[in-house]
Amino acid sequence: MAPILEQAFKLRAFLSRTDSLSLGPIKEGPHRHIVPVTHGTLEGSGLKAQLLYGGGDWLLLDTATGVAHLDIRAQARSEKGECIYLHYPGILKMDEATQLALQWSPDAKTTRSEDHYFVTTPVFETSSKDLKWMEQNIFVGHGHWYIPGDGTQAVEYEIYKVVSAR
């Protein structure tokens, strides 16, 4: 029987337009984009944590296929002071809404996860005994764009824990 996905967290990561870099094609191939994470939240499964400045996405876009390979790394601190490191590789298939968001277009709008193929596999690290369960499970994230209309933008993921079918 196939595993089941159980909702575990919602992650919202705000991005820095000012500090983003578009390197264009690297090594005569895909385009590299570096987008810093400025702040955000990780909430669910009894956890409330704030993302801390210093994370980012080192996105590699194959313009021939329209597929971006994500390499996101971030750190968070819970309300209890517990530290969490998260790394999530993933795949984002480019579409019009994503192109508008990545261009910081004034026409960019909040989307829904079902609007995109925007999938990640988050991995967590922590020294907190209460949160060790996060290191001992596999997670899948489904993303979309969050554009509140105030000049900021974020990526938002519903993160699911993979559990055995019962």
C-alpha positions as CSV (number, residue, x, y, z in Angstrom):
1,M,0.0,0.0,0.0
2,A,1.3,3.5,-0.9
3,P,2.4,5.9,1.9
4,I,0.2,8.7,3.1
5,L,1.0,12.4,3.4
6,E,0.1,14.0,6.7
7,Q,0.2,17.8,6.9
8,A,3.0,18.8,9.3
9,F,4.0,22.5,8.7
10,K,3.4,25.6,6.7
11,L,6.6,27.5,5.8
12,R,6.6,31.0,4.5
13,A,9.9,32.5,3.4
14,F,10.2,36.1,2.4
15,L,12.7,36.9,-0.4
16,S,15.1,39.8,-0.9
17,R,14.7,41.6,-4.2
18,T,17.6,43.9,-3.4
19,D,20.2,41.2,-2.7
20,S,19.0,38.7,-5.5
21,L,21.5,37.9,-8.2
22,S,20.9,36.6,-11.7
23,L,24.2,35.3,-13.0
24,G,22.8,34.2,-16.4
25,P,24.2,31.1,-18.0
26,I,27.0,29.5,-16.1
27,K,29.5,27.1,-17.7
28,E,27.7,27.6,-21.0
29,G,24.6,26.0,-19.6
30,P,21.8,26.6,-17.1
31,H,21.1,30.0,-15.6
32,R,22.0,30.6,-11.9
33,H,19.8,32.7,-9.7
34,I,20.6,33.4,-6.0
35,V,17.7,34.7,-4.0
36,P,18.3,35.4,-0.3
37,V,15.7,34.6,2.4
38,T,15.2,37.6,4.7
39,H,12.7,36.2,7.2
40,G,9.6,34.1,7.6
41,T,7.8,31.4,9.6
42,L,7.7,27.7,10.1
43,E,4.6,26.6,11.9
44,G,2.7,23.4,12.7
45,S,3.0,20.1,14.6
46,G,3.4,22.1,17.9
47,L,6.2,24.2,16.5
48,K,6.3,28.0,15.9
49,A,9.6,29.2,14.6
50,Q,10.9,32.3,12.9
51,L,13.2,32.0,9.9
52,L,16.4,34.0,10.4
53,Y,18.3,36.1,7.9
54,G,21.1,34.4,6.0
55,G,19.3,31.6,4.1
56,G,18.6,31.5,0.4
57,D,17.8,29.7,-2.8
58,W,20.6,28.8,-5.2
59,L,18.3,28.1,-8.1
60,L,19.6,26.6,-11.3
61,L,17.3,27.1,-14.3
62,D,17.5,25.1,-17.5
63,T,16.1,27.5,-20.0
64,A,15.8,24.8,-22.7
65,T,13.3,22.7,-20.5
66,G,11.9,25.5,-18.3
67,V,12.8,23.4,-15.2
68,A,14.5,25.0,-12.2
69,H,16.4,22.9,-9.7
70,L,16.1,24.4,-6.2
71,D,18.7,24.3,-3.5
72,I,17.2,26.1,-0.5
73,R,18.9,26.4,2.9
74,A,17.6,28.3,5.9
75,Q,17.7,28.5,9.6
76,A,15.1,29.1,12.2
77,R,14.6,29.6,15.9
78,S,11.5,28.4,17.8
79,E,9.6,30.4,20.4
80,K,11.4,28.1,22.9
81,G,14.8,29.0,21.6
82,E,15.4,25.8,19.7
83,C,17.6,26.1,16.6
84,I,16.6,24.4,13.4
85,Y,18.5,24.1,10.1
86,L,16.6,23.2,7.0
87,H,17.7,22.2,3.5
88,Y,15.3,21.4,0.8
89,P,16.2,20.5,-2.8
90,G,13.3,20.6,-5.2
91,I,11.9,21.1,-8.7
92,L,10.0,24.1,-10.0
93,K,8.6,24.0,-13.5
94,M,8.5,27.5,-14.9
95,D,5.1,29.0,-15.8
96,E,3.8,32.5,-16.3
97,A,3.0,33.2,-12.7
98,T,6.5,32.0,-11.6
99,Q,8.2,34.1,-14.3
100,L,6.4,37.2,-13.0
101,A,7.4,36.4,-9.4
102,L,11.0,35.8,-10.3
103,Q,11.1,39.1,-12.2
104,W,9.5,40.9,-9.3
105,S,6.9,42.1,-11.7
106,P,4.1,44.4,-10.3
107,D,1.7,42.0,-12.1
108,A,2.9,39.0,-9.9
109,K,0.0,37.6,-7.8
110,T,-0.4,35.1,-5.0
111,T,-1.0,31.6,-6.4
112,R,-2.1,28.3,-5.0
113,S,0.0,25.1,-4.8
114,E,-2.1,23.3,-7.3
115,D,-1.2,26.1,-9.9
116,H,2.4,24.8,-10.2
117,Y,4.7,21.9,-10.2
118,F,6.7,23.3,-7.2
119,V,7.8,20.4,-5.1
120,T,10.6,20.1,-2.5
121,T,11.9,17.5,-0.1
122,P,12.8,19.3,3.2
123,V,15.4,17.9,5.5
124,F,15.6,19.2,9.1
125,E,18.5,19.3,11.6
126,T,18.3,20.2,15.2
127,S,19.9,19.5,18.6
128,S,16.5,19.8,20.4
129,K,15.4,16.6,21.9
130,D,11.8,17.6,21.5
131,L,12.2,18.1,17.7
132,K,14.4,15.1,16.9
133,W,11.4,13.5,15.3
134,M,11.9,16.0,12.5
135,E,15.2,14.4,11.6
136,Q,13.7,10.9,11.6
137,N,11.0,11.4,9.0
138,I,10.7,12.2,5.3
139,F,8.9,15.3,4.2
140,V,7.5,16.6,1.0
141,G,6.7,20.3,0.4
142,H,4.3,21.7,-2.2
143,G,4.9,25.4,-3.0
144,H,3.3,28.5,-4.3
145,W,3.9,32.3,-4.5
146,Y,2.7,34.6,-1.7
147,I,2.5,38.2,-2.9
148,P,0.9,40.4,-0.2
149,G,0.8,43.6,-2.4
150,D,3.1,45.6,-0.1
151,G,6.2,45.2,-2.3
152,T,7.4,42.0,-0.6
153,Q,7.0,38.5,-1.8
154,A,7.5,35.0,-0.4
155,V,7.4,31.4,-1.3
156,E,5.0,29.4,0.8
157,Y,5.0,25.6,1.2
158,E,2.6,23.1,2.7
159,I,5.0,20.5,4.2
160,Y,3.7,17.0,4.6
161,K,5.3,14.1,6.6
162,V,5.3,10.8,4.7
163,V,3.8,8.1,6.9
164,S,3.2,4.4,6.3
165,A,-0.3,3.4,5.3
166,R,-2.1,1.8,8.2
